[in-house]
């Protein structure tokens, strides 16, 4: 009985670790549109960039159009590799 319990616990642990690793791998493959705003009111756009997936392999971050600021909104727009933009 102890052996079955131990085997079950080991299997459950392995599944949990695999699920966590898959979650981290998936999360890192999102790419974003980032919009920068002039202040905390998020009213005036001062800059932006839009990442993209190149050759279904790499996430490319182009130069910012306009200016950067500490006030920004990141919106996920796709997954790489994957189906491309949503």
N, C-alpha and C positions, 0 to 999 in steps of 0.2 A: 504494500500500500504506500509506503514512504517513497519507493522508487517511482511509482506513477505520479505522485504529487510533485516530486522533484523534476521529473521530465516535463510535466505540465507547466510548472513554474518557469523552467528554462525556455520552453517554447513560447510562452506568453511574453517573456522578456525579450526574446529575439524578435518577435513580431512588433513589439512596441518600439524597439530601437530602429527597426527597418522603417516603420511608419514615420518616426521622427526624422530620420535621415531623408526620406522621400519628401517630406514636407519642406525641409530646408532646401533641398535641391530644386523643388518646384518654385518656391518663393524667390529664389535668386534669379529665376529666368524671366521674371516680368520686366517689361520695359515701359517707360513713362513719358508723358508730356509734362513738362515742368514750366509753370508760369510764375514769374516774379512780379511782386507788387511793390509800390512805393512805400507803403506803411501798413500798420496793423489793421487798417480799415478794409484792406483788400479791394480797393475801388479802382485804382489806376495801375494798369499793366505797364511795367517798365522793361520787361525782357521775357524771353522764353526759349526753350529748346524742346525738340521732339526726338527721342531716341528711336532707333529702328533696328531691325534684325537683318544682318547682312549674310547672305548665302545660307540662311537657316542655321547659322552656327554661332555668330557673335553679336552681342548687343553693342551698337555703336552710339556714342554720345557726341553729337556735333557741337560746334561752338554756339555760345549763347547769342541770340539776336537781341540786341539792346543791352540792358544792364542786369546784373545780378543784385539781389538784396536778401536780407535774412527772412523776408516775408514771401513765402512761396507755397504753391499748392502742387503736389505731385499726383497725377492721375494715371493709373495703369491703363495702357492702351493695347497691350498684346503680350504674348508669351513667345520666347525664343529658346529653343526651336519649338515650332508649333504651327498654329493656323494663321499667324500673322496678326495684323491689327484687328481689333474687335469691331 
